[in-house]
Amino acid sequence: MVRVAVAGGTSSLGRLVVNAIVAIKKHDVFVLSRKDSDIFASEPNVKLFAVDYAVPATITAVLEENRVDTVISCLNLNTREASDAQLNLIEGVGKTSTVKRFAPSEFGLDNVEVAKVDFDYPVLEFKIAAIDKLKEFPSLSSIRFITGMFMDFFGPPPNPPQINVISIVIDPEHAKAGIPGDGSATIIITHTTDVARFVAAALSLPDWPEKVIIQGDRLTLDEVVAVAESVKGSKFDVTYSSVEDLKAGKITELPSNIPRYAFVPKPMVDGITQTFTIGMAIGLFDIKGPLLNDLIPEVKPLSLEAFLKKSLQL
Ligand SMILES: NC(=O)c1ccc[n+]([C@@H]2O[C@H](COP(=O)([O-])OP(=O)(O)OC[C@H]3O[C@@H](n4cnc5c(N)ncnc54)[C@H](OP(=O)(O)O)[C@@H]3O)[C@@H](O)[C@H]2O)c1
């Protein structure tokens, strides 16, 4: 049995991770949040603690009092404020006598490799700051969960949605695709519910490698379109964009995003699309390394085909 705290376990990926750990029925689960709330009132096995990320000693105290041995960070890392919160979380965790394992909020690219190439990735400095901060606590075992792009972005979300999505690369509802490069680049995509199930299962591993890849599906961008066309049973309107065009802001508009502009302004949708599709075209989503799938073969993730059939209700 593990006593695990999920920082940021109140929404999106973090909430799914909490749900997946609860579903295993083996571990004691704590959630760290900036504010007190009763969102886990119906879950007697989950205790939520409000913490002040500005004061690492309060985090140390809560974790020690509850004999927490593992901390998973699912903090949003889109702002410097959130990054500072994660650095203070690591400081607080590193100073406990109880916590032996920590997972920073990665869940995307292999950021150590990304840092070696010329790629404009706004949150990279926050991801690397956490990896560097962890070096101050060598007795803490840490793991980077690397997932590629969330598969959730490749089809319509459930109602209610589990995470906020925009459409990227394919828009199966409108039989349209905006492919970066010539379509030959390989990408890893993993659904968030599978990310959560693998993270929960990884709690039972005796040792944590420094990095692991959680792989839902691995396919080329042309294969992504072929799978979507086959599931839909119709040809897609496909536009290919060079990296130069993407860098110049020539982004193929996917119709499913248009109603989302009321919540996520078009420049933001275009910016996210630009960053991640350039990343795909230059090979950053063709992530290499040890697969968590091999260590936990009993967890069977959704393929793109299975996800599309499910999300399109076909
Ligand atoms: N690979 C992909 O395609 C992909 C896509 C999206 C996200 N991600 C990654 O997944 C991870 C989680 O992202 P998410 O979208 O699930 O996050 P999110 O829902 O936006 O936020 C998760 C939690 O972070 C906490 N938080 C937010 N701002 C904070 C701040 N300034 N200080 C302290 N805590 C803060 C909040 O918890 P409280 O309010 O309870 O404190 C929130 O519930 C990130 O590492 C992100 O980069 C990957």
The ligand as an ORCA input file, in Angstrom:
! r2SCAN-3c Opt
* xyz 0 1
  N       0.371     16.222    -23.488
  C      -0.681     17.006    -23.642
  O      -1.304     17.017    -24.729
  C      -1.136     17.863    -22.506
  C      -2.294     18.637    -22.621
  C      -2.723     19.364    -21.517
  C      -1.981     19.344    -20.330
  N      -0.836     18.614    -20.272
  C      -0.030     18.584    -19.028
  O      -0.803     17.978    -17.986
  C      -0.454     18.590    -16.733
  C      -1.746     19.019    -16.026
  O      -2.398     19.971    -16.843
  P      -3.966     20.223    -16.700
  O      -4.402     20.879    -17.962
  O      -4.612     18.955    -16.257
  O      -3.972     21.270    -15.532
  P      -5.216     22.143    -14.988
  O      -6.443     21.331    -14.918
  O      -5.256     23.440    -15.716
  O      -4.706     22.436    -13.503
  C      -4.477     21.365    -12.594
  C      -4.451     21.900    -11.193
  O      -3.337     22.764    -11.016
  C      -3.621     23.586     -9.908
  N      -3.140     24.943    -10.248
  C      -3.489     25.704    -11.309
  N      -2.829     26.890    -11.264
  C      -2.070     26.852    -10.147
  C      -1.187     27.770     -9.543
  N      -0.956     28.975    -10.074
  N      -0.575     27.410     -8.392
  C      -0.808     26.206     -7.853
  N      -1.657     25.292     -8.370
  C      -2.255     25.618     -9.506
  C      -5.128     23.603     -9.682
  O      -5.418     22.944     -8.456
  P      -6.128     23.730     -7.239
  O      -6.983     24.800     -7.830
  O      -6.919     22.639     -6.577
  O      -5.012     24.246     -6.402
  C      -5.658     22.755    -10.825
  O      -6.716     21.931    -10.437
  C       0.520     19.707    -17.055
  O       1.821     19.248    -16.837
  C       0.321     19.962    -18.534
  O       1.487     20.456    -19.166
  C      -0.410     17.864    -21.316
*
